Amino acid sequence: MEAHAYRGTCLANVAAVYDVVLISGAEPTWEKEFLLDYAIADPTDQAALAAAGRALAERYELAGVLTWTEWYLVPVARLARQLGLPTTAPEALQGCRNKHTSRTLFARHGVPSAISVGVRAEREAADAAALIGYPVVLKPAAHAASMGVIRVDTANELPAAYAFAAQTAGHGVESTQVLVEEYLDGAEVSVECVTHQGQTTVVAVTRKTVGLAPFFEELAHVVDANDPLLADVAPVAVAALDAVGVTDGVSHVEIRIVDGRPRLIEVNARIAGDMIGHLVHLATGVDLAHAAADIACGTPPDLTPTRSQAAAIRLIYPAYSGTLTERCLDAEFTDSTDWLERVHFHRDAGDKLVLPPNSDMFSARIGYLITTGPSAEVAKNRSTQAYRHLSVQVTPA
């Protein structure tokens, strides 16, 4: 139930303030307690989605449509437009989904980003890498969650890296290109933004821990309501959203700090994954899911902070691929700790765990734990402390 583990809080928070009807590709399970009604249709099939939307509109007075799923952004925006409901233009969201288009718009509007070349063959990738200069990053032009993204340090590594990126890129809807990009060497952060009728409010900055080189798998995140970096990255995040044309919704803007200056990685026009929206809520009191629902209904969101603390998530991975035989957190420690907000396992004994490059990050992830504290440093230290009470046993493949 990975959707429940990572998006359950979003649906629960929206259902607390709105009646919700759902369009889903399968019969709802855990979602049903939050729903007034539902329709079954493939959200990536525009005709089927439109038919389901019209059927629900005949039964209810729909006030807004939203999604927090990357793959559904464009079709859901088209549905909102068909129903006469507020939305960022589908064309703008296509630009967000296609990273090559995004880079072009960043350059046109003077938003600091990375040199980027779109290619469709290994030879083109090699030429682009030689022009840009190693190290470079290869990534699918239209994907998400760091899937198919790999750093390449030398020309000898490029053929295997191109095959890795191209395999994922081939599944893209908006583009099947591979991008060869300048490697931005610096700390990675994301900026959580809320845009209503073209005006953007920057709510929080998320500091990331990225590992499993040469891949860019996200291992941990921390949000601090008082992060001093917010003032530096906010103008660049807002400029990026303006450049791609996001007018309404919650966005997750990824940035690297290079030589003290923010450089854009990409704009994701939806609530962040990995429970980052929940971290923002714990740290600031601002509910991004509620805000997204308000904006979808044409209502100005309430972004007033009501808390001032920090929250961290540690994603649980095995050290190597294999079969999970045990995973647990010491019960006595859990019961005696009020700053351990939650621990969740979505892999069970007997499950196969496969690390990149042989699969994507989700096939290896065992679960996560979330901690809180008065500052980012305390929240992260508590995350490390909780991790030490975790027992994970894996039989190597």
N, C-alpha and C positions, 0 to 999 in steps of 0.2 A: 504493500500500500504506500508506494513512494509519494504519490500525489497527496495523500492524506498527511504524510509526515512533513511535507514541505509547503503545502498550500492550504492545509486544513484551517490554519488560523485566519487566512485571508477570507475564506468563505464564511467562517463563523463570525468574523467581525462585520462583514457586509450584511449578513443575515440578521445581525443584532439591531440594525437600523432600517433595513429595507426588506420587503417581500422579494424573494428571489425565485425566478424561473430559470432553468438551466437547459442549454443545448449541449448534449454530450454524445460522443461517438459510441457509447455503450450504456447499458442499463446502470444508473447510479447505484452505489452501494452506501458507503459512509456518508455521502453527500445528502442523502434523503432527509435526514433530520433537520437540515437547513433550508429545504426547498418547499415552495408552494406548489410547484408543478415542474415538469420537465418534458423535453422532446428529444428523441434520438435521431441524430444526423451526424455525418462526418463533417467536422468544422472546416476541413480543408477543401471540401466540395462546395463551391460557391452556390450552385443551384440548390443543393440539398439544404445548405445552411439558410438560404433565403426562404425556402419553403417552410422550414421549421420556424423561422422567425415570424413569418406571416401568420402561421397557424397559432402561435402563442399570442400575437398581437390581436387576433380575432377574439381570444378568450380573456385577455387582460389589457389594461391600459399601460403599455410599456413606457417607462420614463427614461431608460438608458440601457446601453449595452456595453459590456466591457469584458476583457480577457486579461489574464496575467500570463498566458502561455505564448512564448515567442513565435511559434509556428502559426498561430492563429491571428496575429496582429492585423494583417492586411485583409483577410476575408471578413473578420469581425468589423473592421472599419467600413468596409463596403456594405455590410448588413446594416450598420447604424445609419449610413447615408441613405440606403433604400427605405428605411423606416422613418426618416426625417428626424433622427436623434443626434445629439452632439457627438462629434468625433474629430480627431486629427484627420486630415485628408489621407485617404488610402495611398495616394502617390507619395506623400511624405514618409509614410511608414514603409513603403517599398524601398525608399532611399535608405532608411535605417537598417532594413534587413539585408540590403546589398552593400557590403562594406566598401566596395570600390566606388559606388555612387557617393557614399558618405565622405570618403577621402577627397573626392573631387569637390564636393560642396564645402568641406572644411578649407581646402586651399583657396577656393573662390572667395570665401568670406574672411580669410585671414585668421582662421582658427589654428593654433599650433598643433600639428599632428605628426605623422610619420610619412616618409617617402614611401610610395606604394605603387606597384606595377601589377596589373592583372595579366595572367598568362593562362594558356590552355595546353601547354606541352612542356615536357621536361627541359628541352633545349631552350625554350623561351625563358623558363625559370632560371636556368644556369646563366643565361645572358643578363637577365635582370639582376641576379645576385652579384654578378661581377661588376655591374654598373653601380649598384648601391654600395657594395662593399660588405664583406663578412664582418661580424655575424649578421644574419638576416632571420626573419621569421616567415614561415610559410603557413598560410591559413586558408580555409574555405572562405569564399567571398560572402556566402549566405549560410551561416550556421550559428551556433550558440554554445555556451557552457564550455568553452575552450576545446571543443571537439575538433580533432584534426589539426590543431595548432602545434607547431613544433619549431624549435630554434635550430638553426643550421650554422655551424661555426666554420666549416671548410667546404670546398668544392667537392671533395670526396664523399661528404655526407649527403650531398644534395639529391642524388637519384633516389635513395631510400626515403628521404624526407618528403620529396615530391610525391612519391607513390602513396605515402601515408596521408598527406593532406588531400590529394586528389581523390582518394577513396571516399572520404567524407564529403568532399565538395560535389561529387557526383550525385548526391542525394538532395542537393539544394533545389529549392523551388524558384526563388528570385534570380539565382545565378548558379552556374556550375563551375565558375572560374576558380582558380587558385590565385591568391595574392602573395607576392613576394614583397616584404616590407622591411624597412629599416628597423633594426632592433633598438628599442628604447630602453636603455640601461638605467633603471631607477626603481624606486619604491612604487608599488601599484596600489591605487586607491580607487574607490568608486564614489560618486557623488549622487545622493538620492534627492531627486527634484520633483516638484509638483508644479504643473503648468495649467493655468486656467485662462481661457480666452487670450492666449498669447503672452501672458505674464507669468514668469517662472519664479518660484520661491525655492531656494536651496535649503533643505531640511537638515541634512546630516552628511557627514563624510565617513566612509567605511575604509578602514585600513586592512589590507589583505596580506596573508602569508601564502606565497606561491611556491610550489616545489615539484618534485619528481622530474627534474631536468632530464632531457631537453624539452619536456612538455611543460605546460603552464597550468597544472592542476592546482586548484585553490584548496588549501589545507585548513585555513582558519580565517576568521574575520573579527574585527572589533569596532564598535561604534561608541564614541565618547561625545556626549552632548556639548562638551566644552573644548572640542578639538581645535587647536589654533590654526590648523591647516585649512579649515573651512573657508576662511577669508581669502586664501590664496587660490583655491581651486574653483570657488563659486563663479567668478566672472567667466572663466573658460568653459565651464559646464553650461552656463546660460547661453554663451555665444554659440556653442555647438548645437544646442537645441534650436536656437533661432536659425542656424545655417541649414539644418535639415528640414525645418518647417514644422516642428512639433508645436501644436497650439493648445492641446488639451490632453491631460493624463499625467500619470506618475512615470518617471523615467529613472533609469539606472545608467549613469554616464561613467565609463571607465577611463581612467587617466593614469599616466606614469609621471612621476616627478623626476625630471632629468636635469642635473646640474641646478637644482633648486627651482626649476620652472615646470609648470604643468604642460604635458603634451597629451593630446587626445588619442585614446585607443579606439573607442567606439561608443555609440549611443544605442542603448537598449530602451525602447519606448514602452516599458512595462515595469512592474514591481520586480525588484531583484529577487533572485532565487537564494538558496542556501539559508533561508530564514532571516535574511538581512532586514526585511521589513519588520519582522518581530523584534530584532535587536534595536531598530530605530524606535519602536514603540516602548520597549523597556527603558531605553536610555533617555528619550525625550518626552514620551507621552503622546507623540504625534502618530496617529493611526493611518498609515499609507493606504491600506485597503479601503477604509472608510472614505478617505480623500478621493481615491480613484472612483468609487461609486458615486460620490457627490458630483464630481466633474462629469461623469458619464450622463448624469441626470440634469446637467446644466446649472448645478448649484455651487456657489463659491465654497470651497472646503475650509474647515477650521483647522489651521496649522499652528495654533497657540501651544507652545511647549508647556507641559505640566510636570515634567520631571527633569532632573539634571544629574545623570549618573552615566555609567558605562555598562555595556553588555558585550559578551564575546561568545562565539561559537567555535568549537573545535570539531572538525570532521574526522571521523574515525576510519582509517585505512589499515590494511595489513601491510607488513613489511615486504611481502612477496606474494605472488599468485598462488592459489591453492584452494583447499576445501576448509571452510570454517567449521571448527569442532567445538568452540566455546566462546561466548562473549557475555560478560556480566560486569556490573559495577558493584563494588562492595556495599551491601545493604546498610550496614552500620554507619558507614561514612555518609551515604545518601540521606539517611534519616536524621543525622546530626548536623546537616549543612543547609542553612537557609539561603545561601547565595547560589546554590546549584539549582537553576530555574527549571531545567528539565534534562533528561537523558532519553534518547530514543534509538532503538535498534530496529532496522528494517531488513536485516539479514539474520537467518537462523542457522543453527548447526546443520551441516550437510550441504549448505549453499556453496556454489563455486564462486570464487573471487578472482577476477582477472584484471590485472593492472595494465595500463597502456604500455607498449603500443598495441597489444593484442586485443584490447577492447577499450571502451570509454570509461570515464571516471566512475559512473554510476554502477557499473558492473562490479567494482571492487569496494565501493563504499559500504561500510558496515552500519553506520549510524552517525549520531552527533551528540554533543553535550553543550549546554548553554549555561554560562555563569554571568553574574552581575557584580558590580562593585562601584565604589565612588569615583574611580578613574579607570582609564584604559589599562594602565599598568597593573592595577589590582585585579581587574576582571581577567586579564590574560594570565596573571600568576595563579589565580584561582582555577582557571581552565587547565593549566599545567598540573596543578595539584590534584584536580579531579581525574585527569588522565592517568596519573600514577596509580590510582585506585581501580583502574580498569584492567580486566583480564581478557585478553584475546588470544586464542590458540588457533593456528592454521596449519594444516598438513600440506607441505609443499606439493605443487602440481608435479 
